[in-house]
Amino acid sequence: MSDFEELRQKLIDFRNERDWEQFHNPKDLAIAISIEANELLEVFLWKDFKEAKTEKVKEELADILAFCILLADKYNLNVRDLVLDKIQKNAEKYPVEKAKGTAKKYTEL
């Protein structure tokens, strides 16, 4: 069992032991991801990023990742494959010779 599969299974077990799957439909998982992402943003609000408390960043990032894994599971998506596919798509939209060192959107390159 891969580390990622072990992590996914621990999340599923944790959820199922508490009978929370009934609340984890795709819509609510997507909403939870958004809410947790905003809680992560709050860690940085009105501060230089160096002032953000690492422990709080870890906590909020863990929440986001957990909900992302659970949402991917709902659609039987392989997280490794979908991230690799997205990297490939981004490589096509942002070729190194045009994108290196710039934050411009691909439509502006």
SEMILO-800875 format. One record per residue: residue number from 1; residue in one letter; x, y, z of N, C-alpha, C in turn. Coordinates in nm, 3 decimals, always signed. Each point is the difference from the previous one (the first is absolute). Layout:
% SEMILO-800875
+------+------+---------+---------+---------+---------+---------+---------+---------+---------+---------+
| resi | resn |    n_c1 |    n_c2 |    n_c3 |   ca_c1 |   ca_c2 |   ca_c3 |    c_c1 |    c_c2 |    c_c3 |
+------+------+---------+---------+---------+---------+---------+---------+---------+---------+---------+
|  NUM |    A |       X |       Y |       Z |       X |       Y |       Z |       X |       Y |       Z |
...
+------+------+---------+---------+---------+---------+---------+---------+---------+---------+---------+
This chain:
% SEMILO-800875
+------+------+---------+---------+---------+---------+---------+---------+---------+---------+---------+
| resi | resn |    n_c1 |    n_c2 |    n_c3 |   ca_c1 |   ca_c2 |   ca_c3 |    c_c1 |    c_c2 |    c_c3 |
+------+------+---------+---------+---------+---------+---------+---------+---------+---------+---------+
|    1 |    M |  +0.085 |  -0.118 |  +0.000 |  -0.085 |  +0.118 |  +0.000 |  +0.090 |  +0.124 |  +0.000 |
|    2 |    S |  -0.027 |  +0.091 |  -0.091 |  +0.079 |  +0.123 |  -0.008 |  -0.032 |  +0.091 |  +0.119 |
|    3 |    D |  +0.089 |  +0.094 |  +0.025 |  -0.024 |  +0.097 |  +0.107 |  -0.130 |  +0.076 |  -0.024 |
|    4 |    F |  -0.023 |  +0.035 |  -0.127 |  -0.120 |  +0.076 |  -0.031 |  -0.126 |  -0.085 |  +0.022 |
|    5 |    E |  +0.005 |  -0.125 |  -0.042 |  -0.115 |  -0.088 |  +0.019 |  -0.027 |  -0.021 |  +0.149 |
|    6 |    E |  +0.107 |  -0.012 |  +0.078 |  -0.016 |  -0.014 |  +0.145 |  -0.067 |  +0.125 |  +0.058 |
|    7 |    L |  +0.043 |  +0.115 |  -0.045 |  -0.060 |  +0.126 |  +0.045 |  -0.148 |  +0.007 |  -0.038 |
|    8 |    R |  -0.031 |  -0.034 |  -0.125 |  -0.139 |  +0.001 |  -0.046 |  -0.084 |  -0.094 |  +0.085 |
|    9 |    Q |  +0.051 |  -0.118 |  +0.026 |  -0.075 |  -0.098 |  +0.078 |  -0.022 |  +0.047 |  +0.143 |
|   10 |    K |  +0.100 |  +0.063 |  +0.060 |  -0.015 |  +0.052 |  +0.136 |  -0.109 |  +0.109 |  +0.005 |
|   11 |    L |  -0.005 |  +0.084 |  -0.102 |  -0.106 |  +0.101 |  -0.007 |  -0.138 |  -0.065 |  -0.012 |
|   12 |    I |  -0.010 |  -0.100 |  -0.086 |  -0.127 |  -0.071 |  -0.019 |  -0.042 |  -0.068 |  +0.131 |
|   13 |    D |  +0.095 |  -0.068 |  +0.065 |  -0.031 |  -0.068 |  +0.126 |  -0.045 |  +0.100 |  +0.106 |
|   14 |    F |  +0.072 |  +0.111 |  +0.012 |  -0.036 |  +0.103 |  +0.098 |  -0.142 |  +0.050 |  -0.025 |
|   15 |    R |  -0.029 |  +0.029 |  -0.128 |  -0.134 |  +0.047 |  -0.038 |  -0.106 |  -0.105 |  +0.030 |
|   16 |    N |  +0.025 |  -0.122 |  -0.040 |  -0.100 |  -0.106 |  +0.015 |  -0.026 |  -0.036 |  +0.146 |
|   17 |    E |  +0.104 |  +0.004 |  +0.084 |  -0.019 |  -0.030 |  +0.142 |  -0.096 |  +0.100 |  +0.065 |
|   18 |    R |  -0.008 |  +0.118 |  -0.055 |  -0.085 |  +0.105 |  +0.056 |  -0.132 |  +0.016 |  -0.077 |
|   19 |    D |  -0.021 |  -0.085 |  -0.098 |  -0.119 |  +0.006 |  -0.085 |  -0.017 |  +0.138 |  -0.063 |
|   20 |    W |  +0.110 |  +0.053 |  -0.053 |  -0.002 |  +0.132 |  -0.060 |  -0.013 |  -0.004 |  -0.152 |
|   21 |    E |  +0.005 |  -0.117 |  -0.060 |  -0.011 |  -0.005 |  -0.146 |  -0.130 |  +0.063 |  -0.047 |
|   22 |    Q |  -0.104 |  -0.010 |  +0.080 |  -0.128 |  +0.059 |  -0.037 |  +0.009 |  +0.151 |  -0.022 |
|   23 |    F |  +0.101 |  +0.063 |  +0.059 |  +0.019 |  +0.144 |  -0.016 |  +0.102 |  +0.034 |  -0.107 |
|   24 |    H |  +0.070 |  -0.101 |  -0.049 |  +0.112 |  +0.022 |  -0.092 |  -0.039 |  -0.024 |  -0.145 |
|   25 |    N |  -0.104 |  +0.068 |  -0.045 |  -0.035 |  -0.006 |  -0.142 |  +0.094 |  +0.095 |  -0.074 |
|   26 |    P |  +0.013 |  -0.017 |  -0.131 |  +0.095 |  +0.083 |  -0.074 |  -0.020 |  +0.151 |  +0.018 |
|   27 |    K |  -0.124 |  +0.045 |  +0.000 |  -0.026 |  +0.144 |  +0.017 |  +0.054 |  +0.050 |  +0.133 |
|   28 |    D |  -0.031 |  -0.070 |  +0.108 |  +0.043 |  +0.045 |  +0.131 |  +0.150 |  -0.014 |  +0.019 |
|   29 |    L |  +0.060 |  -0.100 |  -0.062 |  +0.147 |  -0.011 |  +0.007 |  +0.064 |  +0.117 |  -0.074 |
|   30 |    A |  -0.055 |  +0.037 |  -0.115 |  +0.054 |  +0.115 |  -0.074 |  -0.015 |  +0.128 |  +0.082 |
|   31 |    I |  -0.113 |  +0.016 |  +0.065 |  -0.022 |  +0.118 |  +0.086 |  +0.100 |  -0.001 |  +0.115 |
|   32 |    A |  +0.020 |  -0.116 |  +0.060 |  +0.095 |  -0.012 |  +0.112 |  +0.141 |  +0.037 |  -0.044 |
|   33 |    I |  +0.039 |  -0.041 |  -0.121 |  +0.133 |  +0.035 |  -0.053 |  +0.012 |  +0.152 |  -0.009 |
|   34 |    S |  -0.103 |  +0.063 |  -0.053 |  +0.002 |  +0.146 |  -0.014 |  +0.009 |  +0.069 |  +0.136 |
|   35 |    I |  -0.077 |  -0.045 |  +0.094 |  +0.000 |  +0.059 |  +0.133 |  +0.137 |  -0.016 |  +0.066 |
|   36 |    E |  +0.055 |  -0.120 |  -0.009 |  +0.132 |  -0.024 |  +0.060 |  +0.108 |  +0.081 |  -0.070 |
|   37 |    A |  -0.012 |  +0.017 |  -0.132 |  +0.097 |  +0.081 |  -0.074 |  -0.007 |  +0.146 |  +0.048 |
|   38 |    N |  -0.119 |  +0.045 |  +0.030 |  -0.014 |  +0.136 |  +0.052 |  +0.055 |  +0.012 |  +0.142 |
|   39 |    E |  -0.010 |  -0.106 |  +0.078 |  +0.061 |  +0.001 |  +0.132 |  +0.153 |  +0.006 |  -0.013 |
|   40 |    L |  +0.053 |  -0.065 |  -0.103 |  +0.144 |  +0.010 |  -0.026 |  +0.037 |  +0.143 |  -0.037 |
|   41 |    L |  -0.081 |  +0.064 |  -0.083 |  +0.027 |  +0.139 |  -0.035 |  +0.000 |  +0.091 |  +0.124 |
|   42 |    E |  -0.087 |  -0.031 |  +0.092 |  -0.010 |  +0.082 |  +0.121 |  +0.131 |  -0.001 |  +0.079 |
|   43 |    V |  +0.074 |  -0.109 |  -0.007 |  +0.129 |  -0.010 |  +0.069 |  +0.095 |  +0.109 |  -0.048 |
|   44 |    F |  -0.014 |  +0.041 |  -0.125 |  +0.089 |  +0.099 |  -0.060 |  -0.055 |  +0.142 |  +0.000 |
|   45 |    L |  -0.125 |  +0.015 |  +0.036 |  -0.066 |  +0.131 |  -0.009 |  +0.072 |  +0.105 |  +0.083 |
|   46 |    W |  +0.029 |  +0.112 |  -0.062 |  +0.061 |  +0.118 |  +0.061 |  +0.141 |  -0.024 |  +0.051 |
|   47 |    K |  +0.069 |  -0.100 |  -0.054 |  +0.135 |  -0.031 |  +0.044 |  +0.090 |  -0.024 |  -0.120 |
|   48 |    D |  +0.127 |  +0.013 |  +0.025 |  +0.097 |  -0.051 |  -0.095 |  -0.006 |  -0.152 |  +0.010 |
|   49 |    F |  +0.018 |  -0.071 |  -0.111 |  -0.014 |  -0.145 |  +0.004 |  +0.095 |  -0.065 |  +0.101 |
|   50 |    K |  +0.111 |  +0.065 |  +0.030 |  +0.096 |  -0.055 |  +0.096 |  -0.055 |  +0.000 |  +0.143 |
|   51 |    E |  -0.101 |  +0.082 |  +0.023 |  -0.060 |  +0.010 |  +0.133 |  -0.106 |  -0.107 |  +0.026 |
|   52 |    A |  -0.042 |  -0.070 |  -0.104 |  -0.104 |  -0.103 |  +0.016 |  +0.053 |  -0.112 |  +0.087 |
|   53 |    K |  -0.084 |  -0.047 |  +0.088 |  +0.039 |  -0.108 |  +0.090 |  -0.002 |  -0.133 |  -0.077 |
|   54 |    T |  +0.115 |  -0.064 |  -0.006 |  +0.015 |  -0.125 |  -0.076 |  -0.097 |  -0.106 |  +0.048 |
|   55 |    E |  -0.022 |  -0.007 |  +0.129 |  -0.090 |  -0.103 |  +0.055 |  -0.141 |  +0.019 |  -0.052 |
|   56 |    K |  -0.044 |  +0.124 |  -0.011 |  -0.134 |  +0.029 |  -0.051 |  -0.008 |  -0.029 |  -0.149 |
|   57 |    V |  +0.106 |  +0.030 |  -0.074 |  +0.004 |  -0.033 |  -0.143 |  -0.012 |  -0.151 |  -0.017 |
|   58 |    K |  +0.074 |  -0.076 |  +0.078 |  -0.006 |  -0.146 |  -0.007 |  -0.141 |  -0.052 |  +0.028 |
|   59 |    E |  -0.063 |  +0.056 |  +0.101 |  -0.135 |  -0.043 |  +0.039 |  -0.101 |  +0.024 |  -0.111 |
|   60 |    E |  +0.001 |  +0.120 |  -0.056 |  -0.096 |  +0.033 |  -0.105 |  +0.030 |  -0.076 |  -0.129 |
|   61 |    L |  +0.126 |  -0.014 |  -0.032 |  +0.039 |  -0.074 |  -0.120 |  -0.042 |  -0.147 |  +0.012 |
|   62 |    A |  +0.014 |  -0.057 |  +0.118 |  -0.042 |  -0.139 |  +0.023 |  -0.151 |  -0.014 |  -0.022 |
|   63 |    D |  -0.078 |  +0.096 |  +0.048 |  -0.144 |  -0.005 |  -0.021 |  -0.034 |  +0.004 |  -0.150 |
|   64 |    I |  +0.066 |  +0.091 |  -0.072 |  -0.025 |  +0.012 |  -0.144 |  +0.035 |  -0.130 |  -0.072 |
|   65 |    L |  +0.118 |  -0.052 |  +0.028 |  +0.044 |  -0.123 |  -0.067 |  -0.092 |  -0.118 |  +0.032 |
|   66 |    A |  -0.043 |  -0.010 |  +0.126 |  -0.089 |  -0.110 |  +0.039 |  -0.131 |  +0.006 |  -0.078 |
|   67 |    F |  -0.059 |  +0.119 |  -0.008 |  -0.126 |  +0.012 |  -0.074 |  +0.021 |  -0.024 |  -0.149 |
|   68 |    C |  +0.114 |  +0.041 |  -0.054 |  +0.031 |  -0.027 |  -0.141 |  +0.009 |  -0.150 |  -0.026 |
|   69 |    I |  +0.066 |  -0.071 |  +0.088 |  +0.013 |  -0.145 |  -0.015 |  -0.136 |  -0.067 |  +0.007 |
|   70 |    L |  -0.083 |  +0.043 |  +0.093 |  -0.134 |  -0.058 |  +0.013 |  -0.086 |  +0.031 |  -0.123 |
|   71 |    L |  +0.014 |  +0.120 |  -0.055 |  -0.076 |  +0.034 |  -0.121 |  +0.047 |  -0.084 |  -0.118 |
|   72 |    A |  +0.130 |  -0.015 |  -0.016 |  +0.053 |  -0.084 |  -0.108 |  -0.051 |  -0.143 |  +0.016 |
|   73 |    D |  -0.007 |  -0.048 |  +0.122 |  -0.049 |  -0.135 |  +0.026 |  -0.145 |  -0.016 |  -0.044 |
|   74 |    K |  -0.081 |  +0.103 |  +0.019 |  -0.142 |  -0.005 |  -0.039 |  -0.015 |  -0.026 |  -0.150 |
|   75 |    Y |  +0.095 |  +0.049 |  -0.078 |  -0.005 |  -0.016 |  -0.146 |  +0.095 |  -0.109 |  -0.050 |
|   76 |    N |  +0.054 |  -0.078 |  +0.095 |  +0.097 |  -0.106 |  -0.034 |  +0.115 |  +0.053 |  -0.084 |
|   77 |    L |  +0.048 |  +0.118 |  +0.035 |  +0.110 |  +0.062 |  -0.072 |  +0.133 |  -0.037 |  +0.066 |
|   78 |    N |  +0.098 |  -0.027 |  -0.081 |  +0.134 |  -0.027 |  +0.048 |  +0.071 |  +0.134 |  +0.010 |
|   79 |    V |  +0.029 |  +0.045 |  +0.121 |  +0.057 |  +0.132 |  +0.023 |  +0.135 |  +0.015 |  -0.070 |
|   80 |    R |  +0.080 |  -0.102 |  +0.004 |  +0.130 |  +0.004 |  -0.067 |  -0.019 |  +0.027 |  -0.149 |
|   81 |    D |  -0.091 |  -0.075 |  -0.062 |  -0.022 |  +0.016 |  -0.144 |  -0.057 |  +0.136 |  -0.034 |
|   82 |    L |  -0.095 |  +0.049 |  +0.079 |  -0.059 |  +0.128 |  -0.035 |  +0.098 |  +0.115 |  +0.017 |
|   83 |    V |  +0.089 |  -0.009 |  +0.098 |  +0.102 |  +0.104 |  +0.016 |  +0.102 |  -0.008 |  -0.114 |
|   84 |    L |  +0.042 |  -0.121 |  -0.035 |  +0.094 |  -0.015 |  -0.111 |  -0.062 |  +0.047 |  -0.131 |
|   85 |    D |  -0.128 |  -0.029 |  -0.021 |  -0.069 |  +0.049 |  -0.120 |  -0.003 |  +0.153 |  -0.003 |
|   86 |    K |  -0.025 |  +0.061 |  +0.114 |  -0.006 |  +0.146 |  +0.007 |  +0.138 |  +0.061 |  -0.025 |
|   87 |    I |  +0.105 |  -0.063 |  +0.051 |  +0.135 |  +0.047 |  -0.026 |  +0.027 |  -0.002 |  -0.150 |
|   88 |    Q |  -0.041 |  -0.107 |  -0.066 |  +0.019 |  -0.011 |  -0.145 |  -0.075 |  +0.109 |  -0.075 |
|   89 |    K |  -0.125 |  +0.023 |  +0.038 |  -0.079 |  +0.106 |  -0.064 |  +0.065 |  +0.136 |  +0.021 |
|   90 |    N |  +0.047 |  +0.024 |  +0.122 |  +0.065 |  +0.128 |  +0.029 |  +0.131 |  +0.015 |  -0.075 |
|   91 |    A |  +0.071 |  -0.110 |  -0.020 |  +0.124 |  +0.004 |  -0.077 |  -0.027 |  +0.043 |  -0.144 |
|   92 |    E |  -0.113 |  -0.043 |  -0.052 |  -0.037 |  +0.039 |  -0.137 |  -0.043 |  +0.148 |  -0.005 |
|   93 |    K |  -0.071 |  +0.047 |  +0.102 |  -0.046 |  +0.138 |  +0.004 |  +0.113 |  +0.097 |  +0.035 |
|   94 |    Y |  +0.097 |  -0.050 |  +0.076 |  +0.109 |  +0.084 |  +0.049 |  +0.136 |  -0.060 |  -0.039 |
|   95 |    P |  +0.033 |  +0.001 |  -0.127 |  +0.130 |  -0.055 |  -0.040 |  +0.114 |  +0.080 |  +0.065 |
|   96 |    V |  +0.104 |  -0.069 |  +0.040 |  +0.111 |  +0.062 |  +0.072 |  +0.052 |  +0.123 |  -0.073 |
|   97 |    E |  +0.017 |  -0.011 |  -0.130 |  +0.060 |  +0.112 |  -0.075 |  -0.086 |  +0.126 |  +0.004 |
|   98 |    K |  -0.128 |  -0.013 |  +0.028 |  -0.087 |  +0.118 |  +0.009 |  -0.032 |  +0.038 |  +0.144 |
|   99 |    A |  -0.007 |  -0.095 |  +0.089 |  -0.050 |  +0.025 |  +0.134 |  +0.107 |  +0.017 |  +0.107 |
|  100 |    K |  +0.121 |  -0.039 |  -0.029 |  +0.104 |  +0.003 |  +0.104 |  +0.020 |  +0.142 |  +0.052 |
|  101 |    G |  -0.013 |  +0.013 |  +0.131 |  +0.027 |  +0.127 |  +0.068 |  -0.112 |  +0.102 |  -0.006 |
|  102 |    T |  -0.117 |  -0.040 |  -0.052 |  -0.111 |  +0.096 |  -0.006 |  -0.126 |  -0.062 |  +0.062 |
|  103 |    A |  -0.081 |  +0.085 |  +0.057 |  -0.125 |  -0.044 |  +0.061 |  -0.119 |  +0.027 |  -0.091 |
|  104 |    K |  +0.027 |  +0.032 |  -0.127 |  -0.110 |  +0.029 |  -0.092 |  -0.083 |  -0.125 |  -0.024 |
|  105 |    K |  -0.129 |  +0.023 |  -0.023 |  -0.091 |  -0.108 |  -0.036 |  +0.034 |  -0.047 |  -0.143 |
|  106 |    Y |  -0.028 |  -0.126 |  -0.026 |  +0.036 |  -0.059 |  -0.129 |  -0.056 |  +0.078 |  -0.118 |
|  107 |    T |  -0.113 |  +0.068 |  +0.018 |  -0.058 |  +0.077 |  -0.110 |  +0.079 |  +0.128 |  -0.028 |
|  108 |    E |  +0.089 |  +0.035 |  +0.091 |  +0.080 |  +0.122 |  -0.017 |  +0.143 |  -0.030 |  -0.044 |
|  109 |    L |  +0.035 |  -0.125 |  -0.011 |  +0.138 |  -0.037 |  -0.039 |  +0.023 |  +0.016 |  -0.148 |
+------+------+---------+---------+---------+---------+---------+---------+---------+---------+---------+
